[in-house]
Amino acid sequence: LKRKILKGSVWVFGLKILTRLLSLARMVILARLLTPEDFGLVGIALLVLSILETFSQTGFREAIVQKEKMRKEYLDVAWSILVIRGFILSLIVYLLSPLFAGFFKNPAALPVIKVMALSLVFSGLTNVGIVFFQKELEFGKQFIYQFSGLIADLGTSITLAFILKNAWALVWGKLAGNFVLLLMSYVVHPYRPGFCLKKKEVKELFAFGKWVTGSSIALFLLPKILRKPSFITTPTPLDKLEGYDSSNGTILLQNVPNGNTCILYVSGPTKVIKVLGNATCESLEKRKIELKSIVSLFEGKRGTYTIFVLSDRKRLTYMSFVV
């Protein structure tokens, strides 16, 4: 058992290192090819999907992991409900996409949200047998499964970024990654699901899953309640922007995403992206941005400027101001 745990630890550590390195490489390359507006459109769609998924967590996968004796009926019930949930959430996102795009005051996000809703279907159809990788400490198979999705996302998004040069490169990359994860879940694990909704098994799974649902909602809401929002989506007059110091023309950048590395960049009236540098999110937490220098990059042109911070955990912060 000790040897199995040690071997599993190596696989987990290797996966984390490779994921962060490839995510950083992906971010650096795409930041040169796409605009902050492109990242913003996909960010809106991912935020919508994340909220719906958080508030509809079933906790079935966690229930399967903790249950000592697992009959096939439990797996079939869990898979069946997750499939139904995936299709329902996808339909909700598709039908309500005009409301979501209107809430963010960004009509361009409408088609992106509609297409990204398909990822919820892929997630629902995924083989629930993959939860046994954790239960049985088979982290080598877990590595193959997750790494395949990462490579598909990275390869598709970068390739299409050179061709399309717009947000759809990120969209198709995300969907390609999810679709490969769906396929690989049936390649790396022998379990084959069957549709089943037996009342006894459903009640037992929900009895455990409700606590996971509650904790997911709490973990999602508490950070939002305890701190100020990090998104300033509406362009704000410079003199009214929170953190702006008129004496030296700087703004204090706060509420950056949690993550190990971030890319800080800015867009202006000329749509030119200037990468201001990579840094750890901790060092960005109280970093002052010289707005005079930013405006000078765009030859002093008046208009809307946007500061973006994109972390390697696919979370972003941005604020817009008008000069």
SULLIN-V381793 format. One record per residue. N is the residue number from 1. RES is the residue in one letter. PHI is phi as a letter, one per 40 degrees, with the letter a starting at -180 (999 if undefined). D_CENTER is the distance of its C-alpha to the mean C-alpha in Angstrom with 2 decimals. Layout:
BEGIN
n:N res:RES phi:PHI d_center:D_CENTER
n:N res:RES phi:PHI d_center:D_CENTER
END
This chain:
BEGIN
n:1 res:L phi:999 d_center:34.35
n:2 res:K phi:c d_center:34.03
n:3 res:R phi:c d_center:33.81
n:4 res:K phi:c d_center:31.10
n:5 res:I phi:c d_center:29.06
n:6 res:L phi:c d_center:29.66
n:7 res:K phi:c d_center:28.70
n:8 res:G phi:c d_center:25.49
n:9 res:S phi:c d_center:24.68
n:10 res:V phi:c d_center:25.20
n:11 res:W phi:c d_center:22.81
n:12 res:V phi:c d_center:20.03
n:13 res:F phi:c d_center:20.80
n:14 res:G phi:c d_center:20.96
n:15 res:L phi:c d_center:17.60
n:16 res:K phi:c d_center:15.96
n:17 res:I phi:c d_center:18.07
n:18 res:L phi:c d_center:17.47
n:19 res:T phi:c d_center:13.67
n:20 res:R phi:c d_center:13.84
n:21 res:L phi:c d_center:16.63
n:22 res:L phi:c d_center:15.22
n:23 res:S phi:c d_center:11.86
n:24 res:L phi:c d_center:14.24
n:25 res:A phi:c d_center:16.56
n:26 res:R phi:c d_center:14.09
n:27 res:M phi:c d_center:13.11
n:28 res:V phi:c d_center:16.86
n:29 res:I phi:c d_center:17.97
n:30 res:L phi:c d_center:15.69
n:31 res:A phi:c d_center:16.50
n:32 res:R phi:c d_center:20.09
n:33 res:L phi:b d_center:19.80
n:34 res:L phi:b d_center:17.63
n:35 res:T phi:c d_center:18.05
n:36 res:P phi:d d_center:16.02
n:37 res:E phi:c d_center:16.49
n:38 res:D phi:c d_center:14.68
n:39 res:F phi:c d_center:11.51
n:40 res:G phi:c d_center:12.18
n:41 res:L phi:c d_center:12.62
n:42 res:V phi:c d_center:9.35
n:43 res:G phi:c d_center:7.75
n:44 res:I phi:c d_center:10.14
n:45 res:A phi:c d_center:9.37
n:46 res:L phi:c d_center:5.70
n:47 res:L phi:c d_center:7.42
n:48 res:V phi:c d_center:10.22
n:49 res:L phi:c d_center:8.82
n:50 res:S phi:c d_center:7.32
n:51 res:I phi:c d_center:10.81
n:52 res:L phi:c d_center:12.76
n:53 res:E phi:c d_center:11.49
n:54 res:T phi:c d_center:12.18
n:55 res:F phi:c d_center:15.57
n:56 res:S phi:b d_center:16.55
n:57 res:Q phi:d d_center:15.98
n:58 res:T phi:c d_center:19.18
n:59 res:G phi:g d_center:19.36
n:60 res:F phi:c d_center:21.28
n:61 res:R phi:c d_center:19.76
n:62 res:E phi:c d_center:20.70
n:63 res:A phi:c d_center:24.06
n:64 res:I phi:c d_center:24.76
n:65 res:V phi:c d_center:24.16
n:66 res:Q phi:c d_center:26.53
n:67 res:K phi:c d_center:29.18
n:68 res:E phi:c d_center:32.04
n:69 res:K phi:b d_center:33.57
n:70 res:M phi:b d_center:31.24
n:71 res:R phi:c d_center:33.00
n:72 res:K phi:c d_center:31.66
n:73 res:E phi:c d_center:31.93
n:74 res:Y phi:c d_center:29.16
n:75 res:L phi:c d_center:26.79
n:76 res:D phi:c d_center:27.89
n:77 res:V phi:c d_center:27.43
n:78 res:A phi:c d_center:23.91
n:79 res:W phi:c d_center:22.92
n:80 res:S phi:c d_center:24.80
n:81 res:I phi:c d_center:23.19
n:82 res:L phi:c d_center:19.63
n:83 res:V phi:c d_center:20.68
n:84 res:I phi:c d_center:22.19
n:85 res:R phi:d d_center:19.22
n:86 res:G phi:c d_center:16.93
n:87 res:F phi:c d_center:19.53
n:88 res:I phi:c d_center:20.18
n:89 res:L phi:c d_center:16.64
n:90 res:S phi:c d_center:16.35
n:91 res:L phi:c d_center:19.75
n:92 res:I phi:c d_center:18.97
n:93 res:V phi:c d_center:16.05
n:94 res:Y phi:c d_center:18.41
n:95 res:L phi:c d_center:21.38
n:96 res:L phi:c d_center:19.90
n:97 res:S phi:d d_center:17.93
n:98 res:P phi:c d_center:20.90
n:99 res:L phi:c d_center:20.64
n:100 res:F phi:c d_center:16.99
n:101 res:A phi:c d_center:17.80
n:102 res:G phi:c d_center:20.97
n:103 res:F phi:c d_center:19.45
n:104 res:F phi:c d_center:17.48
n:105 res:K phi:f d_center:20.70
n:106 res:N phi:a d_center:19.16
n:107 res:P phi:d d_center:20.84
n:108 res:A phi:c d_center:19.24
n:109 res:A phi:c d_center:15.91
n:110 res:L phi:d d_center:17.91
n:111 res:P phi:c d_center:18.03
n:112 res:V phi:c d_center:14.41
n:113 res:I phi:c d_center:13.45
n:114 res:K phi:c d_center:16.29
n:115 res:V phi:c d_center:15.37
n:116 res:M phi:c d_center:11.70
n:117 res:A phi:c d_center:13.33
n:118 res:L phi:c d_center:14.76
n:119 res:S phi:c d_center:11.73
n:120 res:L phi:c d_center:12.76
n:121 res:V phi:c d_center:16.18
n:122 res:F phi:d d_center:15.26
n:123 res:S phi:c d_center:13.56
n:124 res:G phi:c d_center:16.72
n:125 res:L phi:c d_center:19.07
n:126 res:T phi:c d_center:17.89
n:127 res:N phi:c d_center:20.86
n:128 res:V phi:c d_center:20.92
n:129 res:G phi:c d_center:23.28
n:130 res:I phi:c d_center:20.56
n:131 res:V phi:c d_center:20.58
n:132 res:F phi:c d_center:24.01
n:133 res:F phi:c d_center:22.69
n:134 res:Q phi:c d_center:22.04
n:135 res:K phi:c d_center:25.13
n:136 res:E phi:b d_center:27.38
n:137 res:L phi:f d_center:25.86
n:138 res:E phi:c d_center:25.35
n:139 res:F phi:c d_center:22.65
n:140 res:G phi:c d_center:23.97
n:141 res:K phi:c d_center:22.90
n:142 res:Q phi:c d_center:19.50
n:143 res:F phi:c d_center:19.24
n:144 res:I phi:c d_center:20.35
n:145 res:Y phi:c d_center:17.98
n:146 res:Q phi:c d_center:14.68
n:147 res:F phi:c d_center:16.07
n:148 res:S phi:c d_center:17.08
n:149 res:G phi:c d_center:13.66
n:150 res:L phi:c d_center:12.53
n:151 res:I phi:c d_center:15.79
n:152 res:A phi:c d_center:15.54
n:153 res:D phi:c d_center:12.27
n:154 res:L phi:c d_center:13.84
n:155 res:G phi:c d_center:17.25
n:156 res:T phi:c d_center:16.54
n:157 res:S phi:c d_center:14.47
n:158 res:I phi:c d_center:17.04
n:159 res:T phi:c d_center:19.97
n:160 res:L phi:c d_center:19.17
n:161 res:A phi:c d_center:18.46
n:162 res:F phi:c d_center:22.07
n:163 res:I phi:c d_center:23.32
n:164 res:L phi:c d_center:21.57
n:165 res:K phi:f d_center:20.57
n:166 res:N phi:a d_center:18.27
n:167 res:A phi:c d_center:14.83
n:168 res:W phi:c d_center:15.66
n:169 res:A phi:c d_center:15.30
n:170 res:L phi:c d_center:11.51
n:171 res:V phi:c d_center:11.69
n:172 res:W phi:c d_center:14.14
n:173 res:G phi:c d_center:12.47
n:174 res:K phi:c d_center:9.38
n:175 res:L phi:c d_center:12.14
n:176 res:A phi:c d_center:14.37
n:177 res:G phi:c d_center:12.20
n:178 res:N phi:c d_center:11.89
n:179 res:F phi:c d_center:15.58
n:180 res:V phi:c d_center:16.71
n:181 res:L phi:c d_center:15.21
n:182 res:L phi:c d_center:17.19
n:183 res:L phi:c d_center:20.28
n:184 res:M phi:c d_center:20.16
n:185 res:S phi:c d_center:19.96
n:186 res:Y phi:c d_center:23.45
n:187 res:V phi:c d_center:24.67
n:188 res:V phi:c d_center:24.14
n:189 res:H phi:b d_center:25.29
n:190 res:P phi:c d_center:28.57
n:191 res:Y phi:c d_center:27.86
n:192 res:R phi:b d_center:28.29
n:193 res:P phi:c d_center:27.43
n:194 res:G phi:b d_center:29.82
n:195 res:F phi:c d_center:29.40
n:196 res:C phi:a d_center:30.84
n:197 res:L phi:b d_center:30.82
n:198 res:K phi:c d_center:33.52
n:199 res:K phi:c d_center:33.96
n:200 res:K phi:c d_center:34.68
n:201 res:E phi:c d_center:31.61
n:202 res:V phi:c d_center:29.38
n:203 res:K phi:c d_center:30.92
n:204 res:E phi:c d_center:30.55
n:205 res:L phi:c d_center:26.85
n:206 res:F phi:c d_center:26.17
n:207 res:A phi:c d_center:28.43
n:208 res:F phi:c d_center:26.12
n:209 res:G phi:c d_center:22.79
n:210 res:K phi:c d_center:23.57
n:211 res:W phi:c d_center:23.27
n:212 res:V phi:c d_center:19.77
n:213 res:T phi:c d_center:18.88
n:214 res:G phi:c d_center:20.64
n:215 res:S phi:c d_center:19.09
n:216 res:S phi:c d_center:15.48
n:217 res:I phi:c d_center:16.56
n:218 res:A phi:c d_center:18.44
n:219 res:L phi:c d_center:15.77
n:220 res:F phi:c d_center:13.52
n:221 res:L phi:c d_center:16.60
n:222 res:L phi:d d_center:18.55
n:223 res:P phi:c d_center:16.60
n:224 res:K phi:c d_center:16.65
n:225 res:I phi:c d_center:20.36
n:226 res:L phi:c d_center:21.40
n:227 res:R phi:b d_center:20.13
n:228 res:K phi:c d_center:20.31
n:229 res:P phi:c d_center:17.47
n:230 res:S phi:c d_center:15.87
n:231 res:F phi:b d_center:15.52
n:232 res:I phi:b d_center:18.81
n:233 res:T phi:c d_center:18.36
n:234 res:T phi:c d_center:22.10
n:235 res:P phi:d d_center:24.26
n:236 res:T phi:b d_center:26.54
n:237 res:P phi:d d_center:30.05
n:238 res:L phi:d d_center:30.09
n:239 res:D phi:c d_center:32.75
n:240 res:K phi:b d_center:30.79
n:241 res:L phi:c d_center:27.48
n:242 res:E phi:c d_center:26.88
n:243 res:G phi:g d_center:27.51
n:244 res:Y phi:c d_center:29.62
n:245 res:D phi:b d_center:32.86
n:246 res:S phi:c d_center:35.41
n:247 res:S phi:c d_center:37.84
n:248 res:N phi:b d_center:35.93
n:249 res:G phi:g d_center:33.32
n:250 res:T phi:b d_center:30.23
n:251 res:I phi:b d_center:27.17
n:252 res:L phi:c d_center:25.65
n:253 res:L phi:c d_center:21.89
n:254 res:Q phi:b d_center:20.37
n:255 res:N phi:f d_center:17.31
n:256 res:V phi:c d_center:15.17
n:257 res:P phi:c d_center:11.76
n:258 res:N phi:c d_center:12.42
n:259 res:G phi:i d_center:12.34
n:260 res:N phi:c d_center:15.20
n:261 res:T phi:b d_center:15.29
n:262 res:C phi:b d_center:14.59
n:263 res:I phi:b d_center:15.94
n:264 res:L phi:b d_center:17.97
n:265 res:Y phi:a d_center:19.29
n:266 res:V phi:a d_center:21.06
n:267 res:S phi:b d_center:22.19
n:268 res:G phi:b d_center:25.50
n:269 res:P phi:d d_center:27.99
n:270 res:T phi:c d_center:28.54
n:271 res:K phi:g d_center:24.87
n:272 res:V phi:c d_center:25.24
n:273 res:I phi:c d_center:22.42
n:274 res:K phi:b d_center:23.68
n:275 res:V phi:c d_center:21.75
n:276 res:L phi:c d_center:23.13
n:277 res:G phi:h d_center:22.15
n:278 res:N phi:c d_center:19.85
n:279 res:A phi:a d_center:20.09
n:280 res:T phi:c d_center:18.82
n:281 res:C phi:c d_center:16.95
n:282 res:E phi:c d_center:20.00
n:283 res:S phi:c d_center:22.36
n:284 res:L phi:c d_center:20.50
n:285 res:E phi:d d_center:20.73
n:286 res:K phi:b d_center:24.26
n:287 res:R phi:c d_center:24.47
n:288 res:K phi:c d_center:26.68
n:289 res:I phi:b d_center:26.08
n:290 res:E phi:c d_center:29.34
n:291 res:L phi:c d_center:29.12
n:292 res:K phi:c d_center:32.51
n:293 res:S phi:c d_center:31.32
n:294 res:I phi:c d_center:28.31
n:295 res:V phi:c d_center:30.67
n:296 res:S phi:c d_center:33.14
n:297 res:L phi:c d_center:30.67
n:298 res:F phi:b d_center:31.00
n:299 res:E phi:f d_center:34.77
n:300 res:G phi:g d_center:34.81
n:301 res:K phi:c d_center:33.81
n:302 res:R phi:c d_center:33.21
n:303 res:G phi:i d_center:30.11
n:304 res:T phi:c d_center:26.48
n:305 res:Y phi:b d_center:24.54
n:306 res:T phi:b d_center:20.85
n:307 res:I phi:b d_center:19.55
n:308 res:F phi:b d_center:15.96
n:309 res:V phi:b d_center:14.39
n:310 res:L phi:b d_center:11.28
n:311 res:S phi:c d_center:10.38
n:312 res:D phi:c d_center:9.84
n:313 res:R phi:b d_center:7.00
n:314 res:K phi:g d_center:4.91
n:315 res:R phi:b d_center:6.39
n:316 res:L phi:b d_center:9.52
n:317 res:T phi:b d_center:12.91
n:318 res:Y phi:a d_center:15.60
n:319 res:M phi:a d_center:19.11
n:320 res:S phi:b d_center:21.72
n:321 res:F phi:a d_center:25.44
n:322 res:V phi:b d_center:28.59
n:323 res:V phi:b d_center:31.46
END
